[in-house]
Amino acid sequence: MENDSALIGRYAPDFELPGTDGSVHHLARYLEEFQAMGVIVMCNHCPYVRLYLDRLKQIQTDFQTQRFTLIGINGNDDSRYPEDSFDRMKEFAQEHGLNFPYLRDVTQDVVRTFGAERTPEAFLMNQSGVVCYRGGIDDNPQTPKQVQRHNFREAIAQLLTNQLITIPSTTAIGCSVKWR
């Protein structure tokens, strides 16, 4: 395991992945269009992902007019966790009304290159594709009203206003990524 800050300041892995919307999504196209991009390594079955879904949708809603987009990527092994299959992802995205793309990394290459260890785990890139933040969404998965540090949200706001990201790395809380 690399330390949490190992990816900070490095280029994010390029990707070309299928989405639940029927399109193929390319990192390069997002970098052309958006000033900042958040990637959430997530899956369908993790209870922590489910706890964070409303907060993630709110982050997308709050920042989308500022040239920001969120993208969910599921790299879990669906042979051992059939609930994380691509068909089930499509159902999950519709059932939960996801307002951001949800992509399938069947080879696990993208998730592995990010160095992801948990679901959910957040990565924030600038328009050059450089990772500026990695870690948790906030400090309280169970009780949104008791959150004291909105680390991911704060990092997005700082990046979009060209400020230094004061906390570039935190520890993600969640389930382990399910590797093959």
C-alpha positions as CSV (number, residue, x, y, z in Angstrom):
1,M,0.0,0.0,0.0
2,E,1.3,3.4,-0.9
3,N,0.8,6.2,1.6
4,D,-2.3,8.4,1.0
5,S,-0.4,11.4,-0.4
6,A,1.6,9.3,-2.9
7,L,-0.8,10.3,-5.8
8,I,-1.1,13.9,-4.8
9,G,0.6,16.1,-7.4
10,R,0.7,13.3,-10.0
11,Y,-1.5,12.8,-13.1
12,A,-4.6,10.8,-12.6
13,P,-4.8,7.6,-14.6
14,D,-6.4,8.1,-18.1
15,F,-9.5,6.1,-18.6
16,E,-12.1,5.1,-21.2
17,L,-14.9,3.3,-19.4
18,P,-18.5,2.4,-20.1
19,G,-21.1,4.2,-18.1
20,T,-24.6,3.2,-16.9
21,D,-25.9,5.9,-19.3
22,G,-24.8,3.8,-22.4
23,S,-21.9,6.1,-23.2
24,V,-18.2,5.5,-23.1
25,H,-16.5,8.1,-20.8
26,H,-13.0,9.4,-21.4
27,L,-10.9,11.4,-18.9
28,A,-9.5,13.6,-21.6
29,R,-12.9,14.8,-22.7
30,Y,-13.8,15.7,-19.1
31,L,-10.6,17.7,-18.7
32,E,-11.4,19.6,-21.9
33,E,-14.8,20.6,-20.5
34,F,-14.4,21.0,-16.7
35,Q,-12.1,23.0,-14.4
36,A,-12.2,20.3,-11.8
37,M,-13.3,16.7,-11.6
38,G,-14.1,14.4,-8.7
39,V,-13.8,10.7,-8.9
40,I,-15.6,8.6,-6.3
41,V,-14.5,5.0,-6.2
42,M,-17.8,3.4,-5.2
43,C,-20.0,0.3,-5.6
44,N,-23.6,-0.8,-5.2
45,H,-23.4,-3.0,-2.1
46,C,-21.3,-0.9,0.3
47,P,-23.3,0.5,3.2
48,Y,-20.9,3.5,3.4
49,V,-21.6,4.4,-0.2
50,R,-25.3,4.3,0.5
51,L,-24.8,6.6,3.5
52,Y,-23.0,9.1,1.3
53,L,-25.2,9.0,-1.8
54,D,-27.3,12.0,-0.9
55,R,-24.2,14.0,0.0
56,L,-22.5,13.1,-3.2
57,K,-25.6,14.1,-5.3
58,Q,-25.7,17.4,-3.3
59,I,-22.0,18.1,-4.1
60,Q,-22.7,17.5,-7.8
61,T,-25.7,19.9,-7.6
62,D,-23.8,22.6,-5.7
63,F,-20.7,22.7,-7.9
64,Q,-21.9,21.7,-11.4
65,T,-22.5,25.3,-12.5
66,Q,-18.8,26.1,-11.6
67,R,-17.3,23.7,-14.2
68,F,-17.1,20.8,-11.9
69,T,-18.3,17.2,-12.3
70,L,-18.4,14.2,-10.2
71,I,-17.9,10.7,-11.6
72,G,-18.5,7.4,-9.8
73,I,-16.3,4.4,-10.8
74,N,-17.0,0.8,-9.7
75,G,-14.1,-1.6,-10.0
76,N,-15.3,-4.3,-7.6
77,D,-15.0,-7.9,-8.6
78,D,-18.5,-8.8,-9.7
79,S,-17.8,-12.6,-9.8
80,R,-17.6,-12.6,-6.0
81,Y,-20.0,-9.6,-5.6
82,P,-22.7,-10.1,-8.2
83,E,-24.5,-7.0,-6.9
84,D,-21.7,-4.9,-8.4
85,S,-22.3,-6.2,-12.0
86,F,-22.8,-3.6,-14.7
87,D,-26.5,-4.5,-15.1
88,R,-27.0,-4.0,-11.3
89,M,-25.1,-0.7,-11.6
90,K,-27.6,0.5,-14.2
91,E,-30.5,-0.4,-11.8
92,F,-28.6,1.2,-8.9
93,A,-28.1,4.5,-10.8
94,Q,-31.7,4.7,-11.8
95,E,-33.1,3.6,-8.4
96,H,-31.0,6.2,-6.5
97,G,-31.4,9.0,-9.1
98,L,-27.6,9.5,-9.6
99,N,-27.0,12.9,-11.1
100,F,-23.4,12.1,-12.1
101,P,-22.0,9.4,-14.4
102,Y,-21.4,5.9,-12.9
103,L,-18.7,4.0,-14.8
104,R,-17.6,0.3,-14.7
105,D,-13.9,-0.6,-14.4
106,V,-14.2,-4.3,-15.2
107,T,-10.4,-4.8,-15.5
108,Q,-9.8,-2.9,-12.2
109,D,-6.9,-1.1,-13.9
110,V,-8.2,2.5,-13.3
111,V,-9.2,1.9,-9.7
112,R,-5.8,0.1,-9.0
113,T,-3.8,3.0,-10.7
114,F,-5.6,5.5,-8.5
115,G,-4.5,3.4,-5.5
116,A,-8.0,3.2,-4.2
117,E,-8.5,1.1,-1.1
118,R,-12.0,1.9,0.0
119,T,-15.5,2.5,-1.2
120,P,-16.3,5.3,-1.2
121,E,-12.9,7.1,-1.7
122,A,-12.7,10.5,-3.3
123,F,-10.1,11.8,-5.7
124,L,-10.1,15.4,-7.0
125,M,-8.3,16.5,-10.2
126,N,-7.6,19.9,-11.6
127,Q,-8.1,20.7,-15.3
128,S,-4.6,19.4,-16.1
129,G,-5.6,16.0,-14.6
130,V,-3.3,16.3,-11.6
131,V,-4.7,14.8,-8.4
132,C,-5.1,17.5,-5.8
133,Y,-7.0,15.7,-3.1
134,R,-7.5,12.1,-2.0
135,G,-9.4,10.6,0.8
136,G,-12.7,10.7,2.6
137,I,-15.8,12.7,1.8
138,D,-16.3,14.0,5.3
139,D,-15.6,12.9,8.9
140,N,-19.0,11.4,9.8
141,P,-20.6,8.8,7.4
142,Q,-23.4,7.8,9.8
143,T,-24.7,11.3,10.9
144,P,-24.6,14.0,8.3
145,K,-25.7,16.7,10.7
146,Q,-22.7,16.0,13.0
147,V,-20.1,16.4,10.2
148,Q,-17.3,18.7,11.4
149,R,-15.0,18.5,8.4
150,H,-16.3,18.5,4.9
151,N,-12.9,17.7,3.4
152,F,-13.9,16.8,-0.1
153,R,-16.3,19.7,-0.5
154,E,-13.7,22.1,1.0
155,A,-11.0,20.8,-1.4
156,I,-13.4,21.3,-4.4
157,A,-14.2,24.9,-3.3
158,Q,-10.6,25.7,-2.8
159,L,-9.6,24.3,-6.2
160,L,-12.4,26.1,-8.0
161,T,-11.3,29.4,-6.5
162,N,-7.6,28.8,-7.2
163,Q,-6.7,28.5,-3.5
164,L,-4.2,26.1,-2.0
165,I,-6.0,22.9,-0.8
166,T,-5.3,23.1,2.9
167,I,-6.0,19.4,3.6
168,P,-4.9,17.4,0.4
169,S,-5.2,14.0,2.0
170,T,-7.5,12.3,4.5
171,T,-8.4,8.7,5.3
172,A,-11.4,7.3,3.5
173,I,-13.9,5.5,5.7
174,G,-15.7,2.6,4.1
175,C,-15.5,-1.0,2.8
176,S,-12.4,-2.4,1.1
177,V,-12.2,-2.5,-2.7
178,K,-13.1,-6.0,-3.7
179,W,-10.1,-7.1,-5.8
180,R,-10.0,-10.2,-8.0
